[in-house]
């Protein structure tokens, strides 16, 4: 497996980690994101996702990155920066939107890319 595909696989695993964390907590997404124990785990996985996309960019893997919208890629990077640099005041609604709406899109796109490569 190429390094780029390994990076996509890591993103996929991070998304599955977040899904697992939420499902195992028996809480709704909103409550999971507000939970003192679960919140850091979700946020760390979001940071890991953004880091893998940054590495794909650094590796000039533009063919793979083209499968994602530029708004989604900019958004995940902005959320990563928001979490990493302003952790205490990060708006849980932003994190909820990422988990609820963006990550499922990333997951499906990655699933398709991994099938075809």
N, C-alpha and C positions, 0 to 999 in steps of 0.2 A: 504494500500500500504506500502510495506517495506521501510525502510530508504534508502536502495540502489536504489530502483526504484524511490523514490522521488528525489534522486540526479540525476539520469538519466533524469527525467522529467525536472529538472532545467536546465540541459545542453541543452536539446531540446528547452526549452523556450528561452535560450540565443541565440541559433542559429536562432530561429525565430525572435528574437529581431533584430539581425543583418540584416536578410533578410528584415524585415520591414523598418528599418532605410534606407537601400540602395534603396528599392523600392519607399519609400515615398519621397526621395530626388530627384527622376527623374534624378539621375546621374548614370553614369556607375560605376562599382566597383572601378576602378582606381581613378576616380574623387571623389567618396565618401570617400575613404580612405585618400585622401589628403585634404579634406574639414576641415576647422578649427573647425567647430561645430560638424560635424558628426564623425570625427576621434576619439575623446576621448570616445564617446559612443560605437563605435565598439571595441576599445581596451579594455574598461572596461568589455564588455561582453566576450571577449576572456580570460581575467584574471579570470572571474567568472567560465568559462568553465573549465579551468585548475584547479582551486581550487576544483571544484566538483570531478574531477578525482583524485586529491590528497586525498580527503576525502574518496573516494572509496578504494583507496590503504591503507590508514590508518585504515579503517574498515575491512581490509582483504577480500574484495569482489573480490577475484581473478577470480571466475567463470564469473562474469560480465566483468571484465577487459580483460579476454581472448578473448572476442568478438572483441577487437580492437588490431591492430598490436602494438607491442612494439615500433616501430619507430614512429607511430602516437602519442602514449602516451608520449614518450620522446620529440617529436617535439612540442606538445602543451605546455608541461611544459617549454621547452626551450624558446618558444615564450613568455610565461607568464613572465618568469624571465627577458627576454630581454626588454619587455615593462615596467615592474615594476622597473627595476634597471637602465635602460638606456633610459628613456622615450624620452628625447629630440633628441636623435640621432637614434631612431628606424627606420630601413629601411622600407619604405612603401611597397616595393616589397615583403618583407617577409609576411607582414600582408595581402597583396593582395593574395598571394599564399595560405595562410591559409583559407581565406574567399572563394576563388574560388575553391580550390581543396580539402582541408581537411574537412572543415565543412560539405559539402554535404555527405561525406562518414560517418562522425560521425552521422549525422542526420538520414541517412538510417539505420545504424546499431542500433541506439537507437530505432527507430520506430519498427524494427523487435523484439528487446528485450522486449519492452513494450507490444507488441502483444502476445508474448509467455509466459509472466510471470503473 
